[in-house]
Amino acid sequence: MKSTYIIGEIGQNHNGSVDIAKLIVDLVSRPVKEEVFGLELKPMDAVKMTKRDLREELTTSQMNRIYDTPHSFGRTYGDHRAFLELDDEAHFEVYKHAKALGLDFVETLCSKGCLSLLNLFTPDRLKVASRDLTNLPLLEVMAETKIPIILSTGMAGKKELDDALEVINRYHSDIAILHCVSQYPTFPDHLNLNTINYLKKHYGQYTIGFSDHTIGIAAPVVAVGMGAEMIEKHITIDRRMKGTDQQGSLGPDGVNRMIRDIRIAERWLGEEELYIDEGVATAKVKLERSIASNKVLHPGDVITEADIHLLSPGDGFKWAEKASVVGHRVTQEIPANEIIYKEVID
């Protein structure tokens, strides 16, 4: 049974608060149970935060534009972004909290300046946002760190992906590629999960996964069934909170259900084989059919095909074994509509 690497993306759902970020980490680290079968399931593997350097984010005119929406945290877009940005020390604090709870820590770095946080700690993986697959200078400095890298394909085609891989492979090949559609939320007809099959076929030397922006938990579970080895999903403590990503994220109950269903799906997949599972042995005996008499058979009678039919339970001769019954002599009386066992015939 494989174990899918599940990342809970905090993104900007901390709303500029280290305490909220820590609460989201607490949410991710909770035990997950399957109640019917009493299974203790593996929780999420990692949380992810995003680091921006606002000096390398947008043009001055874009940063100064009025940002008047219900989810704005500032008068201008620059003010909004500054409110939501946590400094290196804050990221380090959340990192330590995640590690104390047994979680990996992933960082999306949006510019070269963001690598300053590596002076404080080393994330388990670095993430490249799909918008930055063409930011080859950024990819190069990230690859130079030799930290495993995750690429999202949300805004990238084959050329952009190949160019990014070429840069990173100069330094290492510990790379994960996540199918992603940068539409929030992603419209069902746009998801195209079969891209996972394409990536596994053409980029099978890398870890292939899925970064999900759909509503609900079904898409990640289907992706795991298709062979995705890594899943990323936005998470929050309350989907009603202010913020552009909150409504499209999973709240506490959704997080629990997604992890539960992914871990159960891993068990569902089993192995590529056809066999009778030991769990169905009792049902097989109870429900399958065996050769039975269709009338009273007396000692000395020679059984013909006209004397038999099929009834449950399934612990007697099967129809494929009728040569072991037809033509044989009855040694003790067999009532009508009873299984013909080997001990009552010669």
Protein Blocks (a to p, Z undefined) as FASTA:
>chain_A
ZZddddddfklmnnopaklmmmmmmmmmpccddfklopacdddfbdcdddddfklmbcfk
lmmpccddfkbcbfblmlmmmmmpccfklmmmmmmmmmmnopacddddfbfklmmmmmmp
ccfbdcddfklmmmmmlmmmmmmnopacdddfklccfklmmmmmmmmmmmoccdcddddd
ddddddfklnommlmmmmmmmmmmbccddddfbecjklmmmmmmnopabdcddddfbfkb
gcjklmmpccfklmmmmmmmmmmmmmmnmpadddddfklmmmmmmmmccdddfbdcdehi
acdfklgccdddfkbccfklmmmmgopacfbdcdehiacdfklcZZ
